[in-house]
Amino acid sequence: MASVFPIAAGTQSYDWGKVGRASKAAQYAASGVPGFTLDEAKPYAELWMGTHPTLPSRLLGTQETLSEHLAAHAELVGSAIAGRFPEAGMGNLPFLFKILAIQKALSIQAHPDKQLAERLHAARPDLYKDANHKPEMAIALTPFTALCGFRPLCEIGAYLTHVPELAALVPPAILASFLCVCTTSVADVPTKVPLRDFFTAVMSAPLDLVAAQLRALVARYKARRHAPAEADVCDLVVELDRQFPGDIGVFCVYLLNVVKLQPGEAIFLGAGEPHAYVAGDIVETMATSDNVLRAGLTPKTRDVPNLVSSLTYHASPPSAHIVTPAPFPRASESTKLYNPPVPEFAVLLTHISQGNTETHDTLQGPSLLIVTQGKGRAVWPGGDPLPLNEGSVVFVGADTKVTFEASEEMTLFRAFVEV
């Protein structure tokens, strides 16, 4: 039985996705998924690779799902992984691997921790479709913009000084308490409760008040009447209001870090960290879940009470969320390791120049890889060479040493799990 084999990924079409061939998700599906027909008028938001039941990958040329195949061949998962993650022993990978192609901002959102996910799934299985948490990591394929975690409180306080439209959303007593914390020079002052009360007040502001203040704010920015401290967010505010007119989520640009990544740079978001992806193409890896708490910039169901009660309220600069790639000791310098602080997944990025090879020594658990550039082949002991091209998605079983040969300059991302 082959321990390395191609699989067919699936696409998701949401209105925030890039349209037609502009979408990396569509580009990879067009070259890597048999029978896929690219519609130039259709948004292609996501390419899913994994065993999540919403859109499970299948073995190429068959109707057998990857989870069915792994359940029947436990050695592909490995005993250590099956022991650490019980669902893996039933054929379910502990991670979900995606390509996202973002034209329009995703929602202001956060993901529940495991305990909250279990409660939400029990209470609202129609909305929260599984009982798992969803820590996630995004690696930029193209220039990428996101809102990511709460800004340092001094930055939020500075915006409140210059943006009266934001201050007008918050009751005076809550605003005064929050500003006091923002401006204090005393160390170790508790900040979680004031930040929570302030954020809850903003996200719960009356809709008519939000719409009126946002109209005034956008008109002011379009007229280029702003303080120097506002200059870095003016265009983003106007663009988000164009996408979601009158939406409270637009005001989150003053509360959350605006992060801009170049290809190969990455961020990690744990449970309870507010965020929104704004634009660009990314490789996203997460624990196997589709649970999302939403509060703005979305036509979907919003759950503001559960979102605001679930957040960590850690305020920090964007550097706190950056994942810096490191050398991977079981390969050469052509491979980098992105290793976030969760057990469910890590990601390798391998770039091979034309005519060269790169060997990945054995991994303890299963992995999925996608070729994002070039072509070549994968070679492993006891198996026939597997041709690779842009968009190829491949499963690699536990304890399998694999060598990649590049007939053209080739780039691949490989998500895996070890214990």
C-alpha positions as CSV (number, residue, x, y, z in Angstrom):
1,M,0.0,0.0,0.0
2,A,1.4,3.4,-1.0
3,S,2.4,5.7,1.9
4,V,2.5,8.7,-0.5
5,F,-0.4,9.5,-2.8
6,P,-2.3,12.4,-4.4
7,I,-5.6,13.6,-3.1
8,A,-8.3,15.9,-4.5
9,A,-9.0,19.1,-2.5
10,G,-12.3,21.0,-2.5
11,T,-13.1,24.6,-3.1
12,Q,-15.4,26.9,-1.2
13,S,-17.1,29.9,-2.9
14,Y,-17.8,32.8,-0.5
15,D,-18.5,36.4,-1.5
16,W,-15.3,37.6,0.1
17,G,-13.1,35.4,-2.2
18,K,-11.0,36.6,-5.1
19,V,-12.8,36.1,-8.4
20,G,-11.8,33.7,-11.1
21,R,-8.2,33.2,-11.9
22,A,-7.1,36.0,-9.6
23,S,-7.7,33.5,-6.7
24,K,-4.8,31.3,-5.7
25,A,-7.4,28.8,-4.5
26,A,-8.9,28.7,-8.0
27,Q,-5.5,28.6,-9.7
28,Y,-4.4,25.5,-7.6
29,A,-7.7,23.8,-8.1
30,A,-7.6,24.3,-11.9
31,S,-4.2,22.6,-12.1
32,G,-4.5,20.1,-9.3
33,V,-8.1,18.9,-9.0
34,P,-9.3,16.6,-11.9
35,G,-12.6,17.8,-13.4
36,F,-12.5,21.3,-11.9
37,T,-13.7,24.0,-14.3
38,L,-12.7,27.5,-13.4
39,D,-15.5,30.1,-13.7
40,E,-14.0,33.5,-14.3
41,A,-17.1,35.2,-12.8
42,K,-17.2,33.1,-9.6
43,P,-15.4,34.0,-6.3
44,Y,-13.1,31.2,-5.0
45,A,-12.4,31.9,-1.4
46,E,-10.8,28.7,0.0
47,L,-9.2,25.4,-1.0
48,W,-9.7,22.8,1.7
49,M,-7.2,19.9,2.3
50,G,-7.9,17.4,5.1
51,T,-10.6,15.3,6.7
52,H,-13.1,17.8,8.0
53,P,-16.6,16.4,7.2
54,T,-17.8,19.7,5.7
55,L,-15.5,19.3,2.7
56,P,-13.4,16.1,3.0
57,S,-10.5,15.5,0.6
58,R,-10.7,12.3,-1.5
59,L,-8.2,10.0,-3.0
60,L,-7.5,11.0,-6.5
61,G,-9.7,9.2,-9.0
62,T,-12.0,7.6,-6.4
63,Q,-14.9,8.6,-4.2
64,E,-13.1,7.3,-1.1
65,T,-12.5,10.1,1.5
66,L,-9.1,10.5,3.0
67,S,-10.6,9.8,6.5
68,E,-12.1,6.5,5.3
69,H,-8.7,5.5,3.9
70,L,-6.8,6.4,7.0
71,A,-9.3,4.7,9.2
72,A,-8.7,1.5,7.2
73,H,-4.9,1.9,7.3
74,A,-3.9,3.1,10.7
75,E,-0.2,2.8,10.0
76,L,-0.5,5.9,7.8
77,V,-1.4,7.9,10.9
78,G,1.0,6.3,13.3
79,S,0.4,4.9,16.8
80,A,1.9,7.9,18.6
81,I,-0.5,10.4,16.8
82,A,-3.5,8.1,17.3
83,G,-2.6,7.8,21.0
84,R,-2.3,11.6,21.4
85,F,-5.4,12.5,19.3
86,P,-8.2,9.9,19.6
87,E,-10.0,11.2,16.5
88,A,-6.9,10.5,14.5
89,G,-7.3,6.8,15.2
90,M,-10.6,7.0,13.4
91,G,-9.0,8.6,10.3
92,N,-9.4,12.3,11.2
93,L,-6.3,14.4,11.0
94,P,-5.9,16.8,13.9
95,F,-5.3,19.7,11.5
96,L,-7.0,21.3,8.5
97,F,-4.9,22.8,5.7
98,K,-6.3,25.6,3.5
99,I,-5.5,28.2,0.8
100,L,-7.4,31.4,1.3
101,A,-7.8,34.1,-1.4
102,I,-9.2,37.2,0.1
103,Q,-10.7,40.1,-2.0
104,K,-13.1,41.4,0.6
105,A,-12.6,41.5,4.4
106,L,-13.6,38.5,6.5
107,S,-15.6,39.0,9.6
108,I,-14.3,40.5,12.9
109,Q,-14.1,37.1,14.7
110,A,-12.5,34.9,17.2
111,H,-12.4,31.2,17.8
112,P,-13.4,29.4,21.0
113,D,-11.2,27.4,23.2
114,K,-11.9,23.7,23.6
115,Q,-14.3,24.0,26.6
116,L,-16.3,26.8,25.0
117,A,-16.5,25.0,21.7
118,E,-18.0,22.0,23.5
119,R,-20.6,24.1,25.2
120,L,-21.5,26.0,22.0
121,H,-21.7,22.9,19.9
122,A,-24.0,21.3,22.5
123,A,-26.3,24.4,22.6
124,R,-26.2,25.4,18.9
125,P,-25.0,22.6,16.7
126,D,-26.6,24.3,13.7
127,L,-24.2,27.2,14.2
128,Y,-21.2,25.6,15.9
129,K,-20.8,22.4,13.9
130,D,-18.1,20.7,16.0
131,A,-16.7,20.6,19.5
132,N,-13.1,21.5,18.8
133,H,-11.0,24.6,19.2
134,K,-9.5,26.4,16.3
135,P,-6.0,27.9,16.8
136,E,-4.7,28.9,13.4
137,M,-1.6,30.1,11.5
138,A,-1.5,32.1,8.3
139,I,1.5,32.3,6.0
140,A,1.4,34.9,3.3
141,L,1.6,33.8,-0.3
142,T,1.1,37.3,-1.6
143,P,1.1,40.7,0.2
144,F,-1.4,40.2,3.0
145,T,-3.2,42.5,5.4
146,A,-5.0,41.5,8.6
147,L,-6.4,42.9,11.8
148,C,-4.7,40.8,14.6
149,G,-5.2,41.1,18.4
150,F,-5.7,44.1,20.5
151,R,-3.4,47.1,20.0
152,P,-1.3,48.3,23.0
153,L,-3.7,50.4,25.1
154,C,-1.7,53.6,24.6
155,E,-2.4,53.3,20.8
156,I,-6.1,52.8,21.4
157,G,-6.1,55.8,23.8
158,A,-4.3,58.0,21.2
159,Y,-7.0,57.2,18.6
160,L,-9.7,58.0,21.1
161,T,-8.1,61.5,21.5
162,H,-8.2,62.1,17.7
163,V,-11.3,60.2,16.6
164,P,-14.4,61.6,18.3
165,E,-16.6,59.4,16.2
166,L,-15.2,56.4,18.0
167,A,-15.4,58.0,21.5
168,A,-19.0,58.8,20.9
169,L,-19.9,55.1,20.8
170,V,-19.0,54.5,24.4
171,P,-20.8,55.6,27.6
172,P,-18.9,58.3,29.4
173,A,-18.2,56.3,32.6
174,I,-16.8,53.4,30.6
175,L,-14.8,55.7,28.4
176,A,-13.3,57.6,31.3
177,S,-12.3,54.4,33.1
178,F,-10.6,53.0,30.0
179,L,-8.7,56.2,29.2
180,C,-7.4,56.3,32.8
181,V,-5.9,52.8,32.2
182,C,-4.5,53.9,28.8
183,T,-2.7,56.9,30.2
184,T,-1.4,55.6,33.6
185,S,2.3,55.2,34.2
186,V,1.8,52.8,37.1
187,A,3.1,49.3,36.3
188,D,0.9,46.2,36.8
189,V,-2.4,48.1,36.6
190,P,-5.1,45.5,35.7
191,T,-6.2,46.2,32.2
192,K,-8.4,43.2,31.2
193,V,-11.7,44.5,32.7
194,P,-11.5,48.0,31.4
195,L,-10.6,46.8,27.9
196,R,-13.4,44.2,28.1
197,D,-15.9,46.8,29.1
198,F,-14.7,49.3,26.5
199,F,-14.7,46.7,23.7
200,T,-18.1,45.4,24.7
201,A,-19.6,48.9,24.7
202,V,-18.2,49.6,21.2
203,M,-19.5,46.3,19.7
204,S,-22.9,46.7,21.4
205,A,-23.4,50.4,20.4
206,P,-26.9,51.2,18.9
207,L,-27.0,50.6,15.2
208,D,-28.3,54.1,14.4
209,L,-25.5,55.7,16.4
210,V,-22.9,53.5,14.7
211,A,-24.2,54.4,11.2
212,A,-24.3,58.1,12.0
213,Q,-20.8,58.3,13.5
214,L,-19.4,56.2,10.6
215,R,-20.9,58.4,8.0
216,A,-19.4,61.4,9.7
217,L,-16.0,59.7,10.0
218,V,-15.9,58.5,6.4
219,A,-16.9,62.0,5.1
220,R,-14.1,63.5,7.2
221,Y,-11.5,61.1,5.8
222,K,-12.7,61.5,2.2
223,A,-12.2,65.3,2.7
224,R,-8.7,64.5,4.1
225,R,-9.5,66.2,7.4
226,H,-7.6,64.0,9.9
227,A,-4.8,64.3,12.4
228,P,-1.4,62.8,11.6
229,A,-2.1,60.0,14.1
230,E,-5.0,58.9,12.0
231,A,-3.2,58.9,8.6
232,D,-2.2,55.2,8.7
233,V,-5.8,54.0,8.9
234,C,-7.8,56.5,6.8
235,D,-7.8,54.5,3.6
236,L,-8.6,51.3,5.4
237,V,-11.5,52.8,7.1
238,V,-12.9,54.1,3.8
239,E,-12.4,50.8,2.1
240,L,-14.0,48.7,4.8
241,D,-17.0,51.1,4.9
242,R,-17.3,50.7,1.2
243,Q,-17.4,46.9,1.6
244,F,-19.7,46.9,4.7
245,P,-21.5,50.3,4.9
246,G,-22.4,51.4,8.4
247,D,-20.9,48.3,10.0
248,I,-19.5,48.5,13.6
249,G,-16.6,46.3,12.5
250,V,-15.0,49.3,10.6
251,F,-14.2,50.8,14.0
252,C,-12.1,47.8,14.9
253,V,-9.2,49.3,12.9
254,Y,-8.6,51.5,15.9
255,L,-8.7,48.7,18.4
256,L,-6.8,45.8,16.7
257,N,-3.3,45.8,15.2
258,V,-3.1,46.3,11.5
259,V,-0.6,43.7,10.3
260,K,0.9,43.7,6.8
261,L,2.8,40.6,5.8
262,Q,5.1,39.9,2.8
263,P,5.2,36.4,1.2
264,G,6.7,33.9,3.6
265,E,5.8,35.9,6.7
266,A,3.3,34.4,9.2
267,I,1.0,35.1,12.1
268,F,-0.5,32.8,14.7
269,L,-3.9,33.3,16.5
270,G,-4.8,31.3,19.5
271,A,-8.3,30.9,21.0
272,G,-9.9,34.2,22.1
273,E,-7.8,36.5,19.9
274,P,-9.9,38.9,17.8
275,H,-8.9,39.2,14.2
276,A,-10.1,39.7,10.6
277,Y,-8.3,38.9,7.4
278,V,-8.5,41.9,5.1
279,A,-6.8,41.1,1.8
280,G,-4.3,38.8,0.1
281,D,-3.6,35.1,-0.4
282,I,-2.4,32.8,2.4
283,V,-1.7,29.3,3.4
284,E,-3.8,28.7,6.6
285,T,-3.4,25.8,9.0
286,M,-5.6,25.2,12.0
287,A,-6.9,22.5,14.4
288,T,-9.7,20.6,12.6
289,S,-12.6,22.9,13.3
290,D,-15.0,25.3,11.6
291,N,-16.1,27.2,14.7
292,V,-16.2,31.0,14.3
293,L,-17.6,33.6,16.7
294,R,-18.5,36.7,14.6
295,A,-19.2,40.3,15.5
296,G,-18.8,42.5,12.5
297,L,-17.9,42.9,8.8
298,T,-20.2,40.0,7.8
299,P,-23.6,39.1,6.5
300,K,-23.5,35.9,8.6
301,T,-24.9,35.3,12.1
302,R,-23.3,37.5,14.7
303,D,-22.7,36.3,18.3
304,V,-21.5,39.4,20.1
305,P,-22.2,38.2,23.7
306,N,-20.2,34.9,23.3
307,L,-17.4,36.7,21.4
308,V,-16.8,39.4,23.9
309,S,-17.0,37.0,26.8
310,S,-14.5,34.6,25.2
311,L,-11.6,37.0,24.4
312,T,-8.3,37.0,26.3
313,Y,-8.1,40.8,26.3
314,H,-4.3,40.6,25.9
315,A,-3.1,43.9,24.4
316,S,0.2,43.7,22.6
317,P,2.1,44.9,19.5
318,P,1.7,42.9,16.4
319,S,5.1,41.2,17.0
320,A,3.4,39.1,19.6
321,H,1.5,37.2,16.9
322,I,4.4,36.8,14.4
323,V,5.7,33.3,13.8
324,T,9.4,33.4,12.7
325,P,10.5,30.4,10.6
326,A,13.4,28.4,11.9
327,P,15.7,25.9,10.3
328,F,14.3,22.3,10.1
329,P,17.0,19.9,11.3
330,R,15.6,17.0,9.3
331,A,16.2,18.8,5.9
332,S,18.6,21.2,4.4
333,E,18.5,25.0,4.5
334,S,16.0,24.9,1.6
335,T,13.3,24.1,4.2
336,K,12.0,26.3,7.0
337,L,9.8,25.3,9.9
338,Y,6.9,27.4,11.2
339,N,6.2,25.9,14.6
340,P,3.3,27.6,16.5
341,P,2.6,26.9,20.2
342,V,0.0,24.2,19.7
343,P,0.3,20.4,19.4
344,E,-2.0,19.9,16.4
345,F,0.2,21.2,13.6
346,A,3.4,22.8,12.2
347,V,4.2,23.7,8.7
348,L,7.3,23.3,6.5
349,L,8.1,25.7,3.6
350,T,10.4,24.2,1.0
351,H,11.9,26.1,-2.0
352,I,14.0,24.1,-4.4
353,S,15.9,25.6,-7.4
354,Q,15.6,23.9,-10.8
355,G,17.5,20.7,-11.1
356,N,18.1,20.3,-7.3
357,T,16.6,18.0,-4.7
358,E,15.5,18.3,-1.1
359,T,15.0,15.4,1.3
360,H,12.7,15.4,4.3
361,D,13.6,12.8,6.8
362,T,10.8,10.8,8.5
363,L,8.1,12.6,10.4
364,Q,6.3,11.0,13.4
365,G,2.8,11.7,12.0
366,P,0.9,12.2,8.8
367,S,1.2,15.2,6.6
368,L,-0.3,17.0,3.7
369,L,1.6,19.1,1.1
370,I,0.6,21.5,-1.7
371,V,2.9,22.6,-4.5
372,T,2.4,26.4,-5.0
373,Q,5.0,26.9,-7.7
374,G,6.8,24.9,-10.3
375,K,7.0,21.1,-11.0
376,G,9.0,18.0,-10.3
377,R,8.3,14.8,-8.5
378,A,8.3,13.1,-5.1
379,V,10.4,9.9,-4.5
380,W,10.2,7.7,-1.5
381,P,11.5,4.2,-0.6
382,G,9.4,1.4,-2.1
383,G,7.1,3.6,-4.2
384,D,6.9,4.8,-7.8
385,P,7.9,8.5,-8.3
386,L,4.9,10.8,-8.1
387,P,4.8,13.7,-10.5
388,L,4.2,17.1,-9.0
389,N,3.0,20.4,-10.5
390,E,1.5,23.6,-9.2
391,G,-1.7,22.7,-7.4
392,S,-0.7,19.1,-6.6
393,V,-1.9,18.1,-3.2
394,V,-0.3,15.0,-1.6
395,F,-0.7,12.9,1.5
396,V,2.5,11.5,3.1
397,G,2.1,8.8,5.7
398,A,3.8,8.7,9.1
399,D,7.5,7.6,9.2
400,T,8.0,8.1,5.5
401,K,11.2,9.7,4.2
402,V,10.5,11.6,1.0
403,T,12.7,13.4,-1.6
404,F,11.5,16.2,-3.8
405,E,13.2,16.6,-7.2
406,A,12.6,20.0,-9.0
407,S,12.5,19.9,-12.8
408,E,11.5,23.6,-12.5
409,E,12.0,25.9,-9.6
410,M,9.5,24.5,-7.1
411,T,7.9,25.7,-3.8
412,L,5.8,23.5,-1.5
413,F,4.1,23.9,1.9
414,R,3.7,20.8,4.1
415,A,1.5,20.7,7.2
416,F,2.2,17.9,9.7
417,V,1.7,16.8,13.2
418,E,4.1,15.2,15.8
419,V,4.0,14.6,19.5
